[in-house]
Amino acid sequence: MKKTDVVVIGGGYAGVMAANRLTQRDDVAVTVVNPRPVFVPRLRLHQLVGGTHDAVVDYREVLAAGVRLVVDSATRIDPAGRRVTLFDGGTIGYDYLIYAVGSGSAGPRVPGADEFAYPIATLEAARRLRSVLEDKPSTAAVTVVGGGPTGIETAAELAEQGRIVTLICGGVLGPYLHPRARRTARRYLAELGVNALEGPGTSVTAVTRDAVELGDGRTMLSQVTIWTAGFGVPDLADRSGLRTDAAGRLLTDETLTSADDDRIVAAGDSSAPSGLPFRMSAYAAGCLGAHAADTVLKRLAAEQPKPIDLSFSAMCISFGRRAGIFQIAHKNDTAMRLYFTGRAGKRLKELSCAFSVKHLVTEARKPGSHSWPKDGKHRPQLLRSHRGNTSAPVG
C-alpha cells in the first residue's frame, strides 16, 4: 500500500499534536523534523531558569509510536518539488507539509541587548541563563525586561529564591489581566520583593554589561539582564518564497492552508490565518495543530476542510511555587472580572501546564480524541471587521 507522506516541521505543542492526530489513517506516514531530540514544554522554561524543573520530556512519552522523528533543522522548503532541505544537507520529500516551527524572542532592537541581555525562549537559551545565574551571587542585581507572563513568571521564580529582581514592564504589568487581577499581581510581586517598574517611561533604550537604561533617563544597575519582551518566528517560510505577515508567520486561509500552496498547512505560533493570528499560547498551539491535521485528513478523504473555530477560556500566571493567578476569559480572549488567586490559582496553573503535555499523550494513544471549546461568533465578526478595514485581500 502506497502511503501519503506528511512532514511536520517543528516538534512543539502544535507539531506533536498534528503528528499524533494524523496517525488516525494507516495509509499516512508521518515524519517530524525537530532540531533537538527531546520535547520542550515551554511553559516550564522559567522554572528551568529557576532550577525547579528541567523543562524536557522524552518524545517517547508524547509522540505516537508510528511517527518518525528526524533530529535536524529544516533550512528550506521547495513547494514545487515538495521537498524539505535539512541542515545536514539531506532532503525529505512530502505529499503534505505541516508548518509548525514555533516562535521565540524577537531580536532586540535595543543597543547592547544582543550582546549583554539573555533570552529565555528556547531550551538552550534557558540553560545558558541558568548557568550564568549559578555563577552569580544571590546579591547580584537581576533585571527582567518584559511585563508579560514570561517576564512576570521569571521575575517571581528568581525572587522567591532570594534574588534581587527588578521587572521592567515597558508599559503596564500583565496587559492581558483584568485591572483587579493586575492589582493582585502587583501585590504578589511586591511580597516576593520584586521591584516592578511600569509606565511609558520604562521602555528600555540601551543595555550595557552592568546596567539597563530607560526611556525616562534612569539607569538601573543590572549584573544579569534577562530579555523576555517581543515575539519572533523563524524565517523559514520567507526564505522559501512563501508569503508571510509582517512578523514572519506563514499566511494561511481559515482552514490553516498556505495562501500559496494547498499542500502546505500551518499551525501554532508560526501561522497567521487570514493575517489575524491567535494569541501565542500552548493551548492555542495544540488546538491549531489538531485543526491542521484535520485539514490534511479532510483533503485525503476528498472532503472540504473546515475553518478554524477556537474560543479561549483562561490565561494563567505563576508567582513562584506558592501562588498564581488563573484569569477567566470571554470566548473572544478578553479578560473577565473573575479570576482565581493564591494556592487555587497556582493549582490551576499547574494543572494547565500538566494538561498541555497530557493532551499530547492522550492524542498519541487515541488519535482524533482531542477537542476544544468552539465559538462560532467572535472569529467571524473579527474577520468581517478586518476585511472591512483593508482593501488588500489575504491569500
C-alpha positions in Angstrom: 0.0 0.0 0.0 1.4 3.3 -1.1 1.3 5.8 1.8 0.8 9.5 1.8 3.9 11.2 3.2 3.2 14.1 5.6 6.2 16.0 7.0 5.7 18.1 10.2 8.3 20.8 10.6 8.6 21.5 14.3 8.1 19.3 17.4 6.5 21.6 19.8 2.9 21.6 21.1 1.4 22.2 17.6 3.7 19.9 15.7 3.4 16.9 18.1 -0.4 17.3 18.3 -0.7 17.4 14.5 1.6 14.4 14.0 -0.2 12.3 16.5 -3.6 13.2 15.1 -2.5 12.2 11.6 -2.0 8.6 12.7 -5.7 8.0 12.5 -5.1 6.8 9.0 -2.9 3.7 8.4 -2.1 4.9 4.9 -0.3 8.1 6.2 3.4 8.1 7.0 4.3 10.9 9.4 7.7 12.4 9.9 8.5 15.1 12.4 11.6 17.3 11.8 12.9 18.9 15.0 16.3 20.4 15.9 16.5 18.6 19.3 15.8 15.0 20.5 13.5 16.0 23.4 10.2 17.7 23.7 10.4 21.1 25.4 7.3 22.1 27.4 8.0 25.8 27.0 5.5 26.7 29.8 8.3 25.4 32.1 11.3 27.4 30.8 11.1 30.0 33.6 11.3 27.1 36.1 14.4 25.7 34.3 16.0 29.1 34.9 14.9 29.0 38.5 16.1 25.4 38.9 12.7 23.9 39.8 12.1 21.9 36.6 14.2 20.6 33.8 11.7 21.5 31.1 12.2 18.4 28.9 10.1 15.4 28.2 11.1 12.3 26.2 9.5 12.2 22.8 8.7 8.5 23.5 6.1 9.8 26.1 4.3 12.3 23.8 4.8 11.2 20.2 2.8 8.3 18.7 4.8 5.2 18.2 4.3 5.2 14.4 5.7 8.7 13.9 9.2 9.0 12.7 11.4 11.7 14.4 14.3 13.3 12.4 16.6 15.3 14.6 17.7 18.1 12.3 16.7 21.6 11.2 14.8 22.5 8.1 16.6 25.1 6.1 14.4 25.5 3.0 11.0 24.3 1.7 10.7 23.6 -2.0 6.9 23.8 -2.7 7.3 22.9 -6.4 9.4 19.8 -5.7 7.6 19.1 -2.4 10.9 18.6 -0.6 12.4 19.9 2.6 16.2 20.6 2.7 17.8 19.8 6.1 20.8 21.5 7.8 22.9 18.3 7.4 22.4 18.6 3.6 19.8 15.8 3.2 16.3 16.2 1.9 12.9 14.8 2.8 10.0 14.6 0.3 6.4 15.1 1.2 2.9 14.9 -0.2 1.6 17.4 2.5 3.6 19.5 4.9 2.6 21.0 8.2 4.5 24.1 9.1 4.8 24.3 12.9 8.1 25.9 13.5 7.0 27.7 16.6 8.3 31.1 18.0 10.9 32.6 20.1 12.2 36.0 21.2 12.4 38.8 18.6 15.9 40.0 18.1 16.0 43.0 20.5 16.3 46.3 18.6 18.0 48.0 21.5 21.7 48.9 21.6 23.6 46.4 23.6 20.7 43.9 24.1 22.1 41.3 21.7 25.5 41.4 23.4 24.5 41.8 27.1 21.0 40.5 27.6 20.0 36.8 28.0 16.9 35.5 26.2 14.8 32.7 27.6 12.5 31.5 24.8 14.4 28.3 23.9 15.8 25.3 25.9 19.3 26.2 25.0 18.9 29.9 26.0 17.2 29.0 29.3 20.0 26.5 30.1 22.7 29.1 29.4 20.9 31.7 31.6 20.6 29.1 34.4 24.4 28.6 34.2 25.1 32.3 34.3 22.9 32.7 37.4 24.6 29.8 39.1 27.9 31.7 38.7 26.5 34.9 40.3 26.0 35.5 44.0 22.4 35.8 45.2 23.1 39.5 45.9 23.7 40.2 42.1 21.2 42.6 40.7 18.9 40.8 38.2 16.8 42.7 35.7 13.9 41.1 33.8 12.7 43.1 30.7 9.1 42.4 29.7 5.9 42.7 31.7 4.1 39.8 30.0 3.6 36.3 31.5 7.1 35.1 30.8 8.7 38.2 32.4 6.4 38.1 35.4 6.9 34.3 36.0 10.7 34.6 35.6 11.0 37.5 37.9 8.8 35.8 40.5 10.7 32.5 40.3 14.0 34.1 40.9 12.8 36.5 43.6 11.3 33.6 45.5 14.8 32.1 45.7 16.1 35.3 47.3 17.4 37.0 44.2 17.3 40.8 43.9 15.0 41.3 40.9 13.7 44.3 39.0 11.0 43.8 36.5 10.9 46.4 33.7 7.5 46.3 32.1 7.9 48.9 29.3 4.2 49.7 29.8 1.6 48.1 32.0 2.2 45.0 34.0 0.3 41.9 32.7 -1.6 43.8 30.0 -3.9 40.8 29.4 -5.1 40.7 33.0 -8.3 42.4 34.3 -7.4 45.5 36.3 -8.4 43.8 39.5 -6.2 40.8 38.8 -3.4 43.2 37.8 -3.6 44.7 41.3 -3.2 41.3 42.8 -0.3 40.6 40.5 1.4 43.7 41.7 0.9 42.7 45.3 2.3 39.2 44.8 5.4 40.6 43.1 5.9 43.1 46.0 5.5 40.4 48.5 8.3 38.5 46.7 10.5 41.6 46.8 10.3 42.3 43.0 10.7 45.9 42.1 8.2 46.2 39.2 8.6 49.4 37.1 5.6 50.3 34.9 4.6 53.2 32.7 5.6 54.7 29.3 9.0 55.8 30.6 10.0 52.3 31.4 10.9 51.2 27.9 14.5 50.0 27.7 16.7 52.2 25.4 20.0 50.5 26.0 21.7 47.6 27.7 25.3 47.6 28.9 27.4 45.0 30.7 26.2 46.1 34.2 23.2 48.4 33.6 19.9 49.0 31.8 18.9 52.4 30.6 15.3 53.5 30.5 13.3 55.9 28.3 12.8 58.3 31.2 16.5 58.7 31.7 17.0 56.4 34.6 19.9 53.9 34.7 19.3 50.7 36.6 22.2 48.6 37.9 21.9 45.1 36.3 24.5 42.3 36.6 22.2 39.9 34.8 19.7 41.2 32.3 17.0 38.8 31.1 15.1 39.7 27.9 11.5 38.3 27.6 10.0 41.1 25.5 8.9 40.8 21.9 7.9 38.0 19.6 9.7 36.4 16.7 9.4 33.4 14.4 11.9 31.5 12.3 12.2 33.0 8.8 11.9 29.6 7.1 8.7 30.4 5.2 10.1 33.7 3.9 13.3 32.1 2.8 11.3 29.5 1.0 9.4 32.1 -1.0 6.1 31.7 0.9 4.0 34.7 1.8 4.2 35.8 5.5 2.8 38.5 7.6 5.0 41.4 8.9 6.2 39.2 11.8 7.2 36.3 9.5 4.3 34.0 10.3 3.0 31.9 7.3 -0.1 33.5 5.8 -3.0 31.0 5.5 -6.7 30.9 5.0 -9.1 30.0 7.8 -8.5 26.2 7.2 -4.8 27.0 8.0 -3.8 26.2 4.4 -1.0 28.3 3.0 -2.0 31.2 0.8 0.5 29.9 -1.8 0.1 26.1 -1.8 -2.7 23.9 -0.7 -0.2 21.1 0.2 1.2 23.3 3.0 -0.8 23.7 6.2 0.4 25.8 9.2 -0.2 25.5 12.9 0.8 27.2 16.2 2.6 30.5 16.7 4.1 30.5 13.2 0.7 30.6 11.5 -1.3 33.7 10.6 -4.8 32.7 9.4 -6.3 35.5 7.3 -3.5 37.7 8.6 -5.1 37.6 12.1 -3.1 35.1 14.2 -4.3 33.8 17.5 -2.6 34.7 20.8 0.6 32.8 21.4 -0.2 30.1 23.9 0.3 26.3 24.4 -3.4 25.9 24.4 -3.9 27.6 21.0 -0.9 25.8 19.6 -2.4 22.4 20.5 -5.8 23.2 19.1 -4.3 24.7 15.9 -2.1 21.6 15.5 -5.1 19.4 15.7 -7.0 21.5 13.2 -4.1 21.5 10.8 -4.1 17.7 10.9 -7.8 17.7 10.3 -7.4 19.9 7.3 -4.9 17.4 5.8 -7.1 14.4 6.7 -10.2 16.1 5.1 -8.3 16.6 1.8 -7.1 13.0 1.8 -10.8 12.0 2.2 -11.7 14.3 -0.7 -13.8 16.5 1.7 -13.8 20.2 2.2 -11.7 21.3 5.2 -13.5 23.4 7.8 -12.4 26.9 9.0 -10.7 27.1 12.4 -13.2 27.6 15.3 -11.5 28.2 18.6 -12.5 30.0 21.7 -10.5 30.9 24.8 -11.4 30.3 28.4 -8.5 31.4 30.6 -4.9 32.6 30.9 -2.7 31.9 33.9 0.5 33.2 35.5 2.5 31.6 38.3 4.2 33.7 41.0 6.9 31.3 42.2 5.9 27.9 43.6 3.2 29.0 46.0 0.8 31.4 44.3 -0.8 32.1 40.9 -3.5 33.9 39.0 -5.9 32.0 36.8 -7.7 34.7 34.8 -11.0 33.6 33.3 -11.6 34.9 29.8 -14.5 35.6 27.5 -14.6 33.5 24.3 -13.1 36.3 22.3 -10.0 36.1 24.6 -10.5 39.2 26.7 -10.3 39.0 30.5 -13.4 38.8 32.7 -13.6 40.2 36.2 -13.5 36.6 37.5 -10.1 35.1 38.4 -8.6 32.7 41.0 -5.6 33.6 43.1 -3.3 32.2 45.7 -2.9 28.5 46.0 -6.1 27.9 44.0 -4.6 30.0 41.2 -1.4 28.1 41.5 -3.0 24.7 41.4 -5.0 25.7 38.3 -1.8 27.0 36.6 0.0 23.7 37.4 -2.9 21.7 36.0 -2.8 23.8 32.8 0.9 23.1 32.4 0.4 19.4 33.1 -2.6 19.1 30.7 -0.7 20.8 27.9 1.5 17.7 27.8 -1.2 15.2 28.8 -3.3 16.2 25.8 -0.4 15.2 23.5 0.0 11.8 25.3 -3.7 11.1 25.0 -3.7 12.1 21.3 -0.8 9.7 20.7 -2.7 6.8 22.2 -6.2 7.8 20.8 -5.6 9.9 17.7 -8.6 12.1 16.9 -9.7 12.4 20.5 -8.5 15.9 21.2 -11.3 18.5 21.3 -11.6 22.1 22.3 -14.2 24.8 23.1 -15.7 26.4 19.9 -17.0 29.8 19.4 -18.6 30.4 16.0 -19.3 34.0 16.7 -16.3 36.2 17.5 -13.9 35.0 14.9 -16.3 35.6 12.0 -17.0 39.1 13.4 -13.3 39.8 13.6 -12.8 38.6 10.0 -15.7 40.8 8.8 -14.3 43.8 10.6 -10.8 43.2 9.3 -11.9 42.8 5.7 -14.0 46.0 6.0 -10.9 47.9 7.2 -8.5 46.7 4.5 -8.6 46.7 0.7 -5.8 44.2 0.4 -7.1 40.6 0.4 -5.1 37.9 2.2 -4.3 34.9 0.2 
